[in-house]
Amino acid sequence: MRFGAYGRVVRWLACASAQTEVSANPRSYARREPPRIEKRCGGKNRSCLQAPPRELVADKLNGALRPRRRVEHKDGQSTYELAALKKTIYSLIDLREIMLGCNQRYLAFLSSLDDPSSGERDLQRLSQPRVGGDERKVKGLNFFDRCEQALLRALQRGEYNVHGLRRADLAKHVDMSVSALSRQISRLRTLGLIKKVAHTYRYYLTRLGRAAIAAACSLTRFNIVPTLAAAR
């Protein structure tokens, strides 16, 4: 059977199905690409993406794409059952539903994967030196330094999550001079751990600050310290 204009549409839709269809076991499924064929492109021998052969498309249409449709038997009776998809324009409706289901399953599979890239970017942002608004370079956080751990735990205290905190509030819990504490507050603002309330001298922890401090304290207290203690 010759492929006309509509046949080419069915052919490329079947190729898209071969790339987006997800099996019941996602680990065993690998996304396929059209075969690369060596030919002369622009006067040079290079690898070019070509359309899949008609035998592959026919196998895909007759094998994997089997919608439930009306089938007419030789005795004149007709029933609805799973049958091979016909390579005609009248099969585009069934083909559209099959393609839509394949894409939805593929998107559902992708949405179930964990993407830690945003957490890695935030960790780099907190631990690497940065340049503030006054063109001064501030160093990143060291979550395992004793002085910085005391400062982070003071920021995490519950009473400061309601009304915010001031420099005088932190001075009660951290053994630092006034000038050193002011520099630390400016540094934490540059790193994005705290934010200032407009027209006041109070600060609040940002969402990133709360998550980073909670993770650092939990990791130190429940993982690193018990592991090192058990190693002795």
Contacts in CASP RR format, 6 or more apart in sequence:
PFRMAT RR
TARGET T0000
AUTHOR 0000-0000-0000
METHOD contacts of the structure
MODEL  1
MRFGAYGRVVRWLACASAQTEVSANPRSYARREPPRIEKRCGGKNRSCLQ
APPRELVADKLNGALRPRRRVEHKDGQSTYELAALKKTIYSLIDLREIML
GCNQRYLAFLSSLDDPSSGERDLQRLSQPRVGGDERKVKGLNFFDRCEQA
LLRALQRGEYNVHGLRRADLAKHVDMSVSALSRQISRLRTLGLIKKVAHT
YRYYLTRLGRAAIAAACSLTRFNIVPTLAAAR
1 87 0 8 1.000
3 10 0 8 1.000
3 11 0 8 1.000
3 54 0 8 1.000
3 87 0 8 1.000
6 88 0 8 1.000
6 89 0 8 1.000
6 92 0 8 1.000
7 87 0 8 1.000
7 89 0 8 1.000
9 92 0 8 1.000
10 57 0 8 1.000
10 61 0 8 1.000
10 87 0 8 1.000
10 89 0 8 1.000
10 91 0 8 1.000
10 92 0 8 1.000
10 95 0 8 1.000
11 51 0 8 1.000
11 52 0 8 1.000
11 54 0 8 1.000
11 57 0 8 1.000
12 51 0 8 1.000
13 92 0 8 1.000
13 95 0 8 1.000
13 99 0 8 1.000
14 57 0 8 1.000
14 60 0 8 1.000
14 61 0 8 1.000
14 65 0 8 1.000
14 95 0 8 1.000
15 34 0 8 1.000
15 51 0 8 1.000
15 52 0 8 1.000
15 57 0 8 1.000
16 99 0 8 1.000
17 60 0 8 1.000
17 64 0 8 1.000
17 65 0 8 1.000
17 98 0 8 1.000
17 99 0 8 1.000
17 102 0 8 1.000
18 32 0 8 1.000
18 52 0 8 1.000
18 60 0 8 1.000
19 31 0 8 1.000
19 32 0 8 1.000
19 33 0 8 1.000
20 99 0 8 1.000
20 102 0 8 1.000
20 103 0 8 1.000
20 106 0 8 1.000
21 64 0 8 1.000
21 102 0 8 1.000
21 105 0 8 1.000
21 106 0 8 1.000
22 29 0 8 1.000
22 102 0 8 1.000
22 105 0 8 1.000
22 106 0 8 1.000
22 109 0 8 1.000
23 29 0 8 1.000
26 109 0 8 1.000
33 49 0 8 1.000
34 49 0 8 1.000
34 50 0 8 1.000
34 51 0 8 1.000
34 52 0 8 1.000
35 50 0 8 1.000
35 52 0 8 1.000
35 53 0 8 1.000
36 47 0 8 1.000
36 48 0 8 1.000
36 49 0 8 1.000
36 50 0 8 1.000
37 47 0 8 1.000
37 48 0 8 1.000
37 50 0 8 1.000
38 45 0 8 1.000
38 46 0 8 1.000
38 47 0 8 1.000
39 45 0 8 1.000
39 48 0 8 1.000
39 50 0 8 1.000
41 48 0 8 1.000
58 87 0 8 1.000
61 84 0 8 1.000
61 85 0 8 1.000
61 87 0 8 1.000
62 84 0 8 1.000
62 85 0 8 1.000
63 84 0 8 1.000
65 84 0 8 1.000
65 85 0 8 1.000
65 95 0 8 1.000
65 98 0 8 1.000
66 82 0 8 1.000
66 83 0 8 1.000
66 84 0 8 1.000
66 85 0 8 1.000
67 82 0 8 1.000
67 83 0 8 1.000
67 85 0 8 1.000
67 94 0 8 1.000
67 97 0 8 1.000
67 98 0 8 1.000
68 80 0 8 1.000
68 81 0 8 1.000
68 82 0 8 1.000
68 83 0 8 1.000
69 80 0 8 1.000
69 81 0 8 1.000
69 83 0 8 1.000
69 94 0 8 1.000
70 78 0 8 1.000
70 79 0 8 1.000
70 80 0 8 1.000
71 78 0 8 1.000
71 79 0 8 1.000
71 80 0 8 1.000
71 81 0 8 1.000
71 83 0 8 1.000
72 78 0 8 1.000
73 79 0 8 1.000
85 91 0 8 1.000
85 94 0 8 1.000
85 95 0 8 1.000
85 98 0 8 1.000
122 208 0 8 1.000
122 212 0 8 1.000
125 191 0 8 1.000
125 192 0 8 1.000
126 140 0 8 1.000
126 141 0 8 1.000
126 191 0 8 1.000
126 192 0 8 1.000
126 193 0 8 1.000
126 208 0 8 1.000
126 212 0 8 1.000
127 140 0 8 1.000
127 141 0 8 1.000
127 142 0 8 1.000
127 143 0 8 1.000
128 140 0 8 1.000
129 137 0 8 1.000
129 138 0 8 1.000
129 139 0 8 1.000
129 140 0 8 1.000
130 137 0 8 1.000
130 138 0 8 1.000
130 140 0 8 1.000
130 190 0 8 1.000
130 191 0 8 1.000
131 137 0 8 1.000
131 138 0 8 1.000
132 138 0 8 1.000
132 190 0 8 1.000
133 190 0 8 1.000
138 186 0 8 1.000
138 187 0 8 1.000
138 190 0 8 1.000
138 191 0 8 1.000
139 187 0 8 1.000
140 187 0 8 1.000
140 191 0 8 1.000
141 148 0 8 1.000
141 152 0 8 1.000
141 191 0 8 1.000
141 193 0 8 1.000
141 212 0 8 1.000
142 148 0 8 1.000
143 149 0 8 1.000
143 152 0 8 1.000
143 212 0 8 1.000
143 216 0 8 1.000
143 219 0 8 1.000
143 220 0 8 1.000
144 220 0 8 1.000
144 224 0 8 1.000
147 174 0 8 1.000
147 176 0 8 1.000
149 216 0 8 1.000
149 217 0 8 1.000
149 220 0 8 1.000
150 173 0 8 1.000
150 174 0 8 1.000
150 175 0 8 1.000
151 170 0 8 1.000
151 174 0 8 1.000
151 176 0 8 1.000
151 184 0 8 1.000
152 213 0 8 1.000
152 216 0 8 1.000
152 217 0 8 1.000
153 173 0 8 1.000
153 213 0 8 1.000
153 217 0 8 1.000
154 170 0 8 1.000
154 173 0 8 1.000
154 174 0 8 1.000
155 165 0 8 1.000
155 170 0 8 1.000
155 188 0 8 1.000
155 193 0 8 1.000
155 194 0 8 1.000
155 205 0 8 1.000
155 213 0 8 1.000
156 205 0 8 1.000
156 210 0 8 1.000
156 213 0 8 1.000
156 214 0 8 1.000
156 217 0 8 1.000
157 173 0 8 1.000
160 169 0 8 1.000
160 205 0 8 1.000
161 204 0 8 1.000
161 205 0 8 1.000
163 202 0 8 1.000
164 197 0 8 1.000
164 202 0 8 1.000
164 203 0 8 1.000
164 204 0 8 1.000
165 202 0 8 1.000
165 203 0 8 1.000
165 204 0 8 1.000
166 201 0 8 1.000
166 202 0 8 1.000
166 203 0 8 1.000
167 178 0 8 1.000
167 181 0 8 1.000
167 182 0 8 1.000
167 185 0 8 1.000
167 201 0 8 1.000
170 181 0 8 1.000
170 185 0 8 1.000
171 178 0 8 1.000
171 181 0 8 1.000
174 181 0 8 1.000
176 184 0 8 1.000
185 194 0 8 1.000
185 203 0 8 1.000
188 194 0 8 1.000
189 195 0 8 1.000
189 196 0 8 1.000
189 203 0 8 1.000
192 206 0 8 1.000
192 208 0 8 1.000
192 209 0 8 1.000
193 205 0 8 1.000
193 206 0 8 1.000
193 208 0 8 1.000
193 209 0 8 1.000
193 212 0 8 1.000
193 213 0 8 1.000
194 203 0 8 1.000
194 204 0 8 1.000
194 205 0 8 1.000
194 206 0 8 1.000
194 209 0 8 1.000
195 203 0 8 1.000
195 204 0 8 1.000
195 206 0 8 1.000
196 202 0 8 1.000
196 203 0 8 1.000
197 203 0 8 1.000
197 204 0 8 1.000
205 213 0 8 1.000
END
